[in-house]
Amino acid sequence: MLAENIVGRSDVSTFWGGSVPQWFSLDLGRYEIYVTHYTMKHGYHLANSYLQNFQFQGSKDNVNWVT
């Protein structure tokens, strides 16, 4: 999966296979952001390919995570 397919506006397939759980992490380097809104969209066209049981988390050290 390419980063631009995860964080982007293009209409691309985001199917990662059938195993669970699945997750991804984005390293923003030295930048910090304050998230006020976000949108989640799935791009695979099967009846059971809907988003469920997700958490949006952040970390400053990639060890300690805040939901």
A tleap script that builds the chain and sets N, CA, C and O, in Angstrom:
source leaprc.protein.ff14SB
mol = sequence {
  NMET LEU ALA GLU ASN ILE VAL GLY ARG SER
  ASP VAL SER THR PHE TRP GLY GLY SER VAL
  PRO GLN TRP PHE SER LEU ASP LEU GLY ARG
  TYR GLU ILE TYR VAL THR HIE TYR THR MET
  LYS HIE GLY TYR HIE LEU ALA ASN SER TYR
  LEU GLN ASN PHE GLN PHE GLN GLY SER LYS
  ASP ASN VAL ASN TRP VAL CTHR
}
set mol.1.N position { 0.845 -1.170 0.000 }
set mol.1.CA position { 0.000 0.000 0.000 }
set mol.1.C position { 0.892 1.235 0.000 }
set mol.1.O position { 1.814 1.343 0.809 }
set mol.2.N position { 0.623 2.138 -0.883 }
set mol.2.CA position { 1.367 3.385 -0.965 }
set mol.2.C position { 0.767 4.422 -0.026 }
set mol.2.O position { -0.449 4.463 0.163 }
set mol.3.N position { 1.613 5.258 0.559 }
set mol.3.CA position { 1.129 6.288 1.487 }
set mol.3.C position { 0.109 7.193 0.822 }
set mol.3.O position { -0.870 7.582 1.460 }
set mol.4.N position { 0.308 7.536 -0.428 }
set mol.4.CA position { -0.646 8.430 -1.104 }
set mol.4.C position { -2.005 7.768 -1.326 }
set mol.4.O position { -2.993 8.464 -1.554 }
set mol.5.N position { -2.073 6.440 -1.264 }
set mol.5.CA position { -3.358 5.754 -1.362 }
set mol.5.C position { -4.091 5.766 -0.021 }
set mol.5.O position { -5.317 5.654 0.017 }
set mol.6.N position { -3.350 5.901 1.071 }
set mol.6.CA position { -3.955 5.950 2.396 }
set mol.6.C position { -4.411 7.362 2.717 }
set mol.6.O position { -5.542 7.566 3.159 }
set mol.7.N position { -3.552 8.322 2.499 }
set mol.7.CA position { -3.849 9.717 2.801 }
set mol.7.C position { -3.921 10.460 1.480 }
set mol.7.O position { -2.922 11.003 1.009 }
set mol.8.N position { -5.077 10.481 0.900 }
set mol.8.CA position { -5.239 11.154 -0.374 }
set mol.8.C position { -6.691 11.227 -0.770 }
set mol.8.O position { -7.570 10.762 -0.045 }
set mol.9.N position { -6.936 11.803 -1.904 }
set mol.9.CA position { -8.298 11.980 -2.374 }
set mol.9.C position { -8.599 11.166 -3.622 }
set mol.9.O position { -9.703 11.238 -4.162 }
set mol.10.N position { -7.619 10.387 -4.084 }
set mol.10.CA position { -7.817 9.578 -5.277 }
set mol.10.C position { -8.744 8.408 -4.981 }
set mol.10.O position { -8.777 7.902 -3.859 }
set mol.11.N position { -9.488 7.985 -5.981 }
set mol.11.CA position { -10.383 6.844 -5.852 }
set mol.11.C position { -9.607 5.586 -6.218 }
set mol.11.O position { -9.607 5.161 -7.373 }
set mol.12.N position { -8.946 4.993 -5.227 }
set mol.12.CA position { -8.140 3.795 -5.448 }
set mol.12.C position { -8.586 2.708 -4.497 }
set mol.12.O position { -9.198 2.991 -3.466 }
set mol.13.N position { -8.286 1.465 -4.834 }
set mol.13.CA position { -8.613 0.348 -3.960 }
set mol.13.C position { -7.717 0.373 -2.736 }
set mol.13.O position { -6.500 0.519 -2.850 }
set mol.14.N position { -8.319 0.231 -1.572 }
set mol.14.CA position { -7.561 0.187 -0.330 }
set mol.14.C position { -7.687 -1.175 0.343 }
set mol.14.O position { -7.513 -1.285 1.556 }
set mol.15.N position { -7.987 -2.206 -0.433 }
set mol.15.CA position { -8.113 -3.562 0.109 }
set mol.15.C position { -6.739 -4.095 0.454 }
set mol.15.O position { -5.841 -4.083 -0.387 }
set mol.16.N position { -6.560 -4.565 1.684 }
set mol.16.CA position { -5.262 -5.041 2.149 }
set mol.16.C position { -5.248 -6.527 2.394 }
set mol.16.O position { -4.265 -7.043 2.926 }
set mol.17.N position { -6.281 -7.228 2.036 }
set mol.17.CA position { -6.357 -8.652 2.295 }
set mol.17.C position { -7.341 -8.931 3.408 }
set mol.17.O position { -7.901 -8.010 4.003 }
set mol.18.N position { -7.547 -10.200 3.685 }
set mol.18.CA position { -8.578 -10.577 4.631 }
set mol.18.C position { -8.133 -10.753 6.067 }
set mol.18.O position { -8.969 -11.045 6.922 }
set mol.19.N position { -6.857 -10.592 6.371 }
set mol.19.CA position { -6.409 -10.819 7.739 }
set mol.19.C position { -6.750 -9.632 8.642 }
set mol.19.O position { -6.812 -8.487 8.192 }
set mol.20.N position { -6.967 -9.930 9.916 }
set mol.20.CA position { -7.265 -8.877 10.884 }
set mol.20.C position { -6.426 -9.109 12.132 }
set mol.20.O position { -6.075 -10.265 12.370 }
set mol.21.N position { -6.079 -8.149 12.931 }
set mol.21.CA position { -6.377 -6.739 12.692 }
set mol.21.C position { -5.404 -6.132 11.678 }
set mol.21.O position { -4.321 -6.670 11.445 }
set mol.22.N position { -5.792 -5.039 11.097 }
set mol.22.CA position { -4.929 -4.307 10.177 }
set mol.22.C position { -4.757 -2.891 10.697 }
set mol.22.O position { -5.660 -2.340 11.327 }
set mol.23.N position { -3.600 -2.307 10.433 }
set mol.23.CA position { -3.336 -0.958 10.897 }
set mol.23.C position { -2.278 -0.326 10.002 }
set mol.23.O position { -1.586 -1.015 9.252 }
set mol.24.N position { -2.165 0.976 10.092 }
set mol.24.CA position { -1.075 1.680 9.428 }
set mol.24.C position { -0.651 2.851 10.292 }
set mol.24.O position { -1.405 3.318 11.145 }
set mol.25.N position { 0.545 3.310 10.063 }
set mol.25.CA position { 1.114 4.404 10.835 }
set mol.25.C position { 1.734 5.399 9.863 }
set mol.25.O position { 2.363 5.006 8.880 }
set mol.26.N position { 1.556 6.669 10.135 }
set mol.26.CA position { 2.170 7.723 9.332 }
set mol.26.C position { 3.153 8.492 10.194 }
set mol.26.O position { 2.773 9.037 11.231 }
set mol.27.N position { 4.397 8.543 9.786 }
set mol.27.CA position { 5.415 9.297 10.511 }
set mol.27.C position { 5.495 10.689 9.902 }
set mol.27.O position { 5.869 10.847 8.740 }
set mol.28.N position { 5.146 11.686 10.683 }
set mol.28.CA position { 5.152 13.062 10.196 }
set mol.28.C position { 6.489 13.757 10.446 }
set mol.28.O position { 6.614 14.965 10.244 }
set mol.29.N position { 7.480 12.993 10.885 }
set mol.29.CA position { 8.799 13.578 11.127 }
set mol.29.C position { 8.753 14.558 12.273 }
set mol.29.O position { 8.243 14.236 13.346 }
set mol.30.N position { 9.272 15.736 12.065 }
set mol.30.CA position { 9.335 16.741 13.137 }
set mol.30.C position { 8.042 17.520 13.301 }
set mol.30.O position { 7.940 18.360 14.195 }
set mol.31.N position { 7.051 17.258 12.455 }
set mol.31.CA position { 5.803 18.006 12.504 }
set mol.31.C position { 4.824 17.397 13.498 }
set mol.31.O position { 4.766 16.178 13.660 }
set mol.32.N position { 4.066 18.246 14.153 }
set mol.32.CA position { 2.976 17.819 15.009 }
set mol.32.C position { 1.698 18.440 14.465 }
set mol.32.O position { 1.704 19.577 13.993 }
set mol.33.N position { 0.617 17.700 14.532 }
set mol.33.CA position { -0.657 18.235 14.064 }
set mol.33.C position { -1.698 18.074 15.161 }
set mol.33.O position { -1.583 17.195 16.015 }
set mol.34.N position { -2.700 18.916 15.131 }
set mol.34.CA position { -3.833 18.838 16.033 }
set mol.34.C position { -5.038 18.506 15.166 }
set mol.34.O position { -5.531 19.353 14.421 }
set mol.35.N position { -5.501 17.286 15.268 }
set mol.35.CA position { -6.577 16.807 14.411 }
set mol.35.C position { -7.917 17.230 14.990 }
set mol.35.O position { -8.209 16.972 16.158 }
set mol.36.N position { -8.728 17.881 14.168 }
set mol.36.CA position { -10.077 18.269 14.594 }
set mol.36.C position { -11.140 17.512 13.809 }
set mol.36.O position { -12.263 17.355 14.290 }
set mol.37.N position { -10.810 17.042 12.617 }
set mol.37.CA position { -11.740 16.290 11.781 }
set mol.37.C position { -10.958 15.273 10.952 }
set mol.37.O position { -9.789 15.490 10.633 }
set mol.38.N position { -11.596 14.187 10.614 }
set mol.38.CA position { -11.010 13.243 9.677 }
set mol.38.C position { -12.124 12.473 8.993 }
set mol.38.O position { -13.243 12.404 9.500 }
set mol.39.N position { -11.817 11.895 7.845 }
set mol.39.CA position { -12.775 11.114 7.075 }
set mol.39.C position { -12.164 9.764 6.766 }
set mol.39.O position { -10.995 9.673 6.390 }
set mol.40.N position { -12.951 8.719 6.925 }
set mol.40.CA position { -12.498 7.379 6.572 }
set mol.40.C position { -13.371 6.881 5.435 }
set mol.40.O position { -14.593 7.021 5.466 }
set mol.41.N position { -12.737 6.304 4.441 }
set mol.41.CA position { -13.458 5.816 3.268 }
set mol.41.C position { -12.865 4.487 2.847 }
set mol.41.O position { -11.645 4.342 2.779 }
set mol.42.N position { -13.709 3.528 2.567 }
set mol.42.CA position { -13.188 2.270 2.051 }
set mol.42.C position { -13.354 2.272 0.540 }
set mol.42.O position { -14.223 2.952 -0.006 }
set mol.43.N position { -12.507 1.500 -0.119 }
set mol.43.CA position { -12.529 1.535 -1.568 }
set mol.43.C position { -12.635 0.176 -2.223 }
set mol.43.O position { -12.374 0.041 -3.418 }
set mol.44.N position { -13.017 -0.835 -1.456 }
set mol.44.CA position { -13.149 -2.162 -2.038 }
set mol.44.C position { -14.627 -2.488 -2.142 }
set mol.44.O position { -15.388 -2.166 -1.230 }
set mol.45.N position { -15.042 -3.102 -3.201 }
set mol.45.CA position { -16.463 -3.219 -3.511 }
set mol.45.C position { -17.027 -4.616 -3.236 }
set mol.45.O position { -17.651 -5.216 -4.111 }
set mol.46.N position { -16.811 -5.130 -2.031 }
set mol.46.CA position { -17.430 -6.375 -1.604 }
set mol.46.C position { -18.425 -6.071 -0.491 }
set mol.46.O position { -18.310 -5.051 0.188 }
set mol.47.N position { -19.382 -6.937 -0.309 }
set mol.47.CA position { -20.424 -6.703 0.688 }
set mol.47.C position { -19.863 -6.615 2.109 }
set mol.47.O position { -20.426 -5.909 2.946 }
set mol.48.N position { -18.780 -7.309 2.392 }
set mol.48.CA position { -18.236 -7.308 3.751 }
set mol.48.C position { -16.996 -6.431 3.907 }
set mol.48.O position { -16.222 -6.628 4.844 }
set mol.49.N position { -16.796 -5.490 3.029 }
set mol.49.CA position { -15.576 -4.678 3.066 }
set mol.49.C position { -15.821 -3.299 3.670 }
set mol.49.O position { -15.259 -2.308 3.204 }
set mol.50.N position { -16.642 -3.231 4.686 }
set mol.50.CA position { -16.940 -1.948 5.308 }
set mol.50.C position { -16.021 -1.721 6.506 }
set mol.50.O position { -15.514 -2.670 7.104 }
set mol.51.N position { -15.820 -0.468 6.840 }
set mol.51.CA position { -14.989 -0.114 7.986 }
set mol.51.C position { -15.747 -0.423 9.270 }
set mol.51.O position { -16.936 -0.129 9.393 }
set mol.52.N position { -15.046 -1.015 10.213 }
set mol.52.CA position { -15.676 -1.300 11.506 }
set mol.52.C position { -14.605 -1.389 12.580 }
set mol.52.O position { -13.453 -1.726 12.303 }
set mol.53.N position { -14.996 -1.085 13.792 }
set mol.53.CA position { -14.119 -1.223 14.958 }
set mol.53.C position { -12.766 -0.545 14.765 }
set mol.53.O position { -11.726 -1.170 14.977 }
set mol.54.N position { -12.767 0.714 14.369 }
set mol.54.CA position { -11.503 1.404 14.161 }
set mol.54.C position { -11.237 2.392 15.288 }
set mol.54.O position { -12.159 2.842 15.968 }
set mol.55.N position { -9.965 2.722 15.475 }
set mol.55.CA position { -9.536 3.722 16.437 }
set mol.55.C position { -8.584 4.677 15.737 }
set mol.55.O position { -7.747 4.256 14.938 }
set mol.56.N position { -8.712 5.939 16.031 }
set mol.56.CA position { -7.778 6.955 15.548 }
set mol.56.C position { -6.866 7.273 16.727 }
set mol.56.O position { -7.331 7.777 17.749 }
set mol.57.N position { -5.569 6.983 16.595 }
set mol.57.CA position { -4.630 7.164 17.692 }
set mol.57.C position { -3.458 8.031 17.269 }
set mol.57.O position { -3.133 8.121 16.085 }
set mol.58.N position { -2.831 8.663 18.239 }
set mol.58.CA position { -1.646 9.473 17.993 }
set mol.58.C position { -0.558 9.149 18.995 }
set mol.58.O position { -0.837 8.714 20.112 }
set mol.59.N position { 0.687 9.364 18.590 }
set mol.59.CA position { 1.824 9.095 19.459 }
set mol.59.C position { 2.956 10.041 19.100 }
set mol.59.O position { 3.173 10.347 17.928 }
set mol.60.N position { 3.675 10.501 20.114 }
set mol.60.CA position { 4.856 11.332 19.881 }
set mol.60.C position { 6.128 10.496 19.825 }
set mol.60.O position { 7.153 10.959 19.324 }
set mol.61.N position { 6.070 9.244 20.346 }
set mol.61.CA position { 7.278 8.425 20.417 }
set mol.61.C position { 7.124 7.037 19.788 }
set mol.61.O position { 8.051 6.231 19.856 }
set mol.62.N position { 5.974 6.746 19.179 }
set mol.62.CA position { 5.699 5.469 18.543 }
set mol.62.C position { 5.652 4.300 19.547 }
set mol.62.O position { 5.733 3.135 19.157 }
set mol.63.N position { 5.522 4.629 20.835 }
set mol.63.CA position { 5.415 3.631 21.884 }
set mol.63.C position { 4.128 3.847 22.687 }
set mol.63.O position { 3.340 2.923 22.886 }
set mol.64.N position { 3.939 5.067 23.136 }
set mol.64.CA position { 2.767 5.449 23.922 }
set mol.64.C position { 1.726 6.075 22.992 }
set mol.64.O position { 2.000 7.064 22.311 }
set mol.65.N position { 0.525 5.481 22.975 }
set mol.65.CA position { -0.507 5.912 22.039 }
set mol.65.C position { -1.720 6.462 22.789 }
set mol.65.O position { -2.109 5.944 23.836 }
set mol.66.N position { -2.304 7.511 22.236 }
set mol.66.CA position { -3.506 8.131 22.785 }
set mol.66.C position { -4.621 7.979 21.782 }
set mol.66.O position { -4.443 8.272 20.599 }
set mol.67.N position { -5.786 7.518 22.248 }
set mol.67.CA position { -6.945 7.355 21.366 }
set mol.67.C position { -7.765 8.618 21.374 }
set mol.67.O position { -8.789 8.693 20.695 }
savepdb mol mol.pdb
quit
